[in-house]
Amino acid sequence: MKKKKIFLLAPFSSTFIDLDIQILSEFAIVKPVITAGFKAIPIIFWNALFCDMILCWFGSVYSVIAVFIAKILHKPVMIILAGVDAAALPEINYGIWLSPWKSILLRYGLPRADKILVVAPSMKEKIKYFAHYDGANIEYLPFGFDTDFWAMGRDKEKTVLTVGHSDSITRLKKKGIDYLIQAAEKLPEIQFLVIGIEDKLLNKAGMQAPQNVKLLSAMPQEELRAYYQKSAVFCQPSRSEGLPNTLCEAMACGCIPVGTDVDGIPTAIGDTGFVVPPGDIDALAKALKKAISADSSQAYQTRKRIIREFPLKRRTDGLKKAIEDIL
């Protein structure tokens, strides 16, 4: 049977988008294009002429444009939502729904998409609320993880690891790095490692890493895996997340998880770690202390959860079915 042609739109390249492209390429011809905003109009229109469907990564202006053009050309369109497109946090100026005019566009576009996939169950209710509709076209499909690559670590060190690539103060606070720094100050006997944050950004945000916190720049996945494999605990103290890739990767490598009770974080952790209210520094510090002292057998339970709940096959089968449904 002839492979279908998928025109895939994304605002940037990332490992999780690249993985979806790899999955889709197994059963379709995929043309990925990086673009955003109103400048995307001619790009979307031209490529839409030669595809069987449009797939948009994230809900934003270009996604609404894609929906509008798809309706004109009678082509199906699917949107994958993963975080910023289901958020509105005015205290840190994060989330597309803070923009009045973008909200209007999304309230037009999202209900008219043939299918919307969300990576965390809680996102469906948020989108229904923000977009003012019944969410009938929304389905939950989490990320999937290659647990052969994200293999279990054997020699764990009593270290708390956090990974949160941040290039702005908004993203720094979205990732809850300020919460982590405050918790670390309460736990001087525990070593913390934060990957993806630069000293100058922390200083710009009015923060300073205490002596027990080491900062490292972002790194390739092969290097990152080594840190997952040797760290006993992984902390995800975010104010907002979809389904955090780094948290799931770390759990697959046997890190005991500690995270805030927001969005997809408790979905990932389940009963294998510790979930605390966002912003409760005392609760976060207490949970980190418990996690660092936990029995090593708990590490195997965290890995088993990722293998059971978020296998790569689930993502592969889910994407294939979603596309077959609308084609």
C-alpha positions in Angstrom: 0.0 0.0 0.0 1.3 3.5 -0.9 2.6 5.4 2.1 0.6 8.5 3.1 2.4 11.9 3.0 2.5 13.8 6.3 3.4 17.5 6.5 4.8 18.1 10.0 5.0 21.6 11.4 7.1 22.5 14.5 8.5 25.7 15.9 11.9 24.1 16.7 13.7 20.9 16.6 13.9 18.7 19.7 14.7 15.1 20.7 11.1 14.2 21.3 9.9 15.7 18.0 12.7 14.0 16.2 11.6 10.7 17.8 8.0 11.2 16.5 9.4 11.9 13.0 11.4 8.7 13.2 8.3 6.7 14.3 6.0 8.3 11.7 8.6 7.6 9.0 8.2 3.8 9.6 4.7 4.0 7.9 4.5 7.4 6.2 6.4 9.9 4.2 7.1 12.8 6.5 8.1 16.3 5.5 9.1 18.2 8.7 9.3 22.0 8.5 10.5 24.4 11.2 8.4 27.5 11.2 6.1 29.7 13.3 3.9 32.7 13.4 2.1 34.4 10.4 5.2 34.0 8.2 4.2 30.4 8.1 1.1 31.1 5.9 2.7 30.6 2.4 4.9 27.7 3.7 1.8 25.9 5.1 -0.4 26.5 2.1 2.3 25.3 -0.4 3.2 22.1 1.5 -0.5 21.4 2.3 -1.2 21.1 -1.4 1.1 18.0 -1.7 0.3 16.1 1.5 -2.4 13.8 2.8 -2.6 15.4 6.2 -1.0 18.1 8.4 0.5 17.4 11.8 1.3 20.3 14.1 3.6 20.0 17.1 2.3 22.4 19.8 -0.8 24.6 19.7 0.1 28.2 18.5 -0.6 30.7 15.7 0.9 28.4 13.0 -1.3 25.6 14.2 -4.5 27.6 13.8 -3.3 28.8 10.3 -2.8 25.1 9.5 -6.3 24.2 10.6 -7.8 27.1 8.5 -5.8 26.1 5.4 -6.6 22.4 5.9 -10.3 23.1 6.0 -10.1 25.1 2.7 -8.2 22.2 1.0 -10.2 19.5 2.7 -7.2 17.9 4.3 -7.2 16.4 7.9 -5.1 18.1 10.6 -3.8 16.8 13.9 -2.2 18.9 16.7 0.0 17.5 19.5 -0.1 19.6 22.7 2.7 19.2 25.3 2.9 22.0 27.8 3.1 25.7 27.1 0.0 25.3 24.9 -2.0 24.2 28.0 -0.7 26.7 30.5 -1.4 30.2 31.9 0.9 31.2 34.8 0.8 35.0 35.1 3.2 35.0 38.1 6.0 33.9 35.8 4.6 35.1 32.5 4.3 31.5 31.1 1.7 30.0 28.9 0.2 30.8 25.5 -3.3 31.4 27.1 -2.0 34.5 28.8 -2.2 36.2 25.3 -5.7 37.5 24.6 -5.3 37.5 20.8 -3.6 34.1 20.7 -6.4 32.7 22.9 -9.0 33.9 20.5 -7.2 32.1 17.6 -6.8 28.9 19.6 -10.5 28.9 20.5 -11.2 28.9 16.8 -8.5 26.4 15.8 -8.4 23.6 18.5 -12.1 22.6 18.2 -11.8 22.4 14.4 -8.8 20.1 14.4 -9.6 16.5 13.4 -7.7 15.2 16.4 -5.7 16.6 19.3 -3.2 14.5 21.2 -2.1 15.5 24.7 0.9 13.9 26.6 -0.7 14.1 30.0 -4.4 13.3 31.1 -4.8 16.6 33.0 -4.1 18.6 29.9 -7.5 17.6 28.4 -9.5 19.4 31.1 -7.2 22.4 30.9 -7.8 22.7 27.1 -11.5 22.2 27.5 -11.5 25.1 30.1 -9.2 27.5 28.1 -10.7 26.8 24.7 -14.3 26.8 25.9 -15.5 23.5 24.2 -16.2 19.9 25.1 -12.8 18.5 24.0 -14.4 15.7 22.0 -11.4 15.6 19.6 -8.8 15.3 22.4 -7.1 12.0 23.2 -4.3 11.1 25.7 -1.1 9.6 24.2 2.0 9.9 26.4 5.6 10.0 25.2 7.3 6.6 24.8 10.8 5.8 26.0 13.5 3.5 24.7 14.4 1.6 27.9 17.2 -0.3 26.2 18.9 3.1 25.7 17.8 4.5 29.0 19.3 1.5 30.9 19.4 1.0 34.7 22.4 2.4 36.5 24.2 0.1 38.9 26.5 2.2 41.1 24.3 4.9 42.5 25.7 8.0 44.3 23.8 9.9 47.0 23.2 12.8 44.6 20.0 14.7 43.6 19.9 15.4 39.9 17.8 17.9 38.1 17.8 18.5 34.3 16.1 21.6 33.0 17.5 23.4 30.0 16.7 27.1 30.6 17.6 30.1 28.5 15.4 32.7 30.3 14.2 33.5 33.8 10.7 32.5 32.8 11.8 29.0 31.9 14.1 28.8 34.9 11.1 29.4 37.2 8.8 27.2 35.1 11.3 24.4 35.8 11.2 25.3 39.5 14.9 25.8 39.8 14.3 28.5 42.4 12.4 25.9 44.5 15.3 23.5 44.1 17.9 26.1 45.2 15.8 26.9 48.3 15.4 23.2 49.2 19.2 22.6 48.7 20.0 25.4 51.1 18.0 23.4 53.7 19.9 20.2 52.9 23.7 21.1 53.0 24.6 17.5 53.6 23.2 16.4 50.2 24.9 17.0 46.9 22.8 18.5 44.0 23.6 18.5 40.3 21.7 20.8 37.9 22.2 20.2 34.2 21.1 22.8 31.6 21.5 26.0 33.7 24.3 28.6 33.5 25.6 30.6 36.4 24.9 33.9 34.7 21.2 33.1 34.2 20.9 32.1 37.9 22.6 35.4 38.9 20.3 37.3 36.5 17.3 35.8 38.3 18.7 37.0 41.6 19.8 33.5 42.8 23.1 32.0 43.8 23.8 28.3 43.9 24.9 27.2 47.4 28.1 25.1 47.8 26.3 21.8 47.6 24.8 22.6 44.2 26.8 22.1 41.0 25.7 23.5 37.7 26.5 21.9 34.3 25.7 23.0 30.8 23.3 21.1 28.5 24.8 18.0 27.0 24.0 15.2 24.5 21.8 12.3 25.5 24.7 9.9 25.7 26.4 12.0 28.3 23.2 12.8 30.1 22.4 9.1 30.5 25.6 8.6 32.5 24.5 11.2 35.0 21.0 9.5 35.3 22.7 6.2 35.8 24.8 7.3 38.7 22.4 9.6 40.5 20.2 8.2 43.2 17.4 10.8 43.0 15.9 12.9 40.3 14.0 16.0 41.2 11.3 17.7 39.0 10.2 20.8 41.0 8.4 22.5 38.1 5.5 24.9 38.2 4.2 23.5 34.9 5.0 20.5 32.7 3.4 18.2 30.2 4.9 14.8 30.7 8.5 15.6 31.5 10.9 13.6 29.3 13.9 14.0 31.6 11.9 12.7 34.6 10.9 9.6 32.7 14.3 9.1 31.3 15.8 9.3 34.8 13.3 6.9 36.2 14.1 4.4 33.4 17.7 4.7 34.6 16.7 3.9 38.2 16.5 7.4 39.8 14.0 7.7 42.6 11.7 10.6 41.6 10.6 13.6 43.6 8.3 16.1 41.9 5.6 18.7 42.2 2.0 17.9 42.0 1.4 19.6 38.6 0.2 18.4 35.2 2.0 15.2 34.0 4.5 14.9 36.9 2.4 12.7 39.1 1.3 10.8 36.0 5.0 9.8 35.5 5.8 9.2 39.2 2.8 7.2 40.2 3.5 5.4 43.5 7.2 5.0 42.9 8.4 8.2 44.4 7.4 11.4 46.2 5.0 14.1 45.0 4.8 17.5 46.8 2.7 20.7 46.4 4.5 23.2 44.2 6.2 26.0 46.1 6.2 24.0 49.5 9.9 24.1 50.1 9.7 22.3 53.4 7.8 19.4 51.9 10.2 19.3 48.9 13.3 19.2 51.2 11.6 16.5 53.4 10.8 14.4 50.3 14.3 14.7 48.9 15.8 13.6 52.3 13.5 10.5 52.2 14.3 9.7 48.6 18.1 9.9 49.2 17.7 7.5 52.1 15.3 5.1 50.3 16.1 1.4 49.8 17.9 0.7 46.5 15.1 -1.7 45.5 12.8 1.3 45.0 15.0 2.3 42.0 14.0 -0.9 40.2 10.3 0.0 40.8 10.7 3.4 39.1 12.3 1.7 36.1 9.5 -0.9 35.9 6.9 1.9 35.9 8.4 3.4 32.8 8.7 0.1 31.0 5.0 -0.7 31.9 3.3 2.6 31.4 5.4 4.5 28.8 7.0 2.0 26.4 8.1 3.3 23.0 5.6 0.8 21.4 2.7 2.5 23.0 3.7 5.8 21.4 4.3 4.1 18.1 1.0 2.3 18.0 -0.9 5.3 19.3 0.5 7.6 16.6 -0.2 5.1 13.9 -3.8 4.6 15.1 -4.5 8.3 15.4 -3.3 9.0 11.9 -5.3 6.0 10.5 -8.4 7.3 12.3 -8.3 10.7 10.6 -7.2 9.4 7.2 
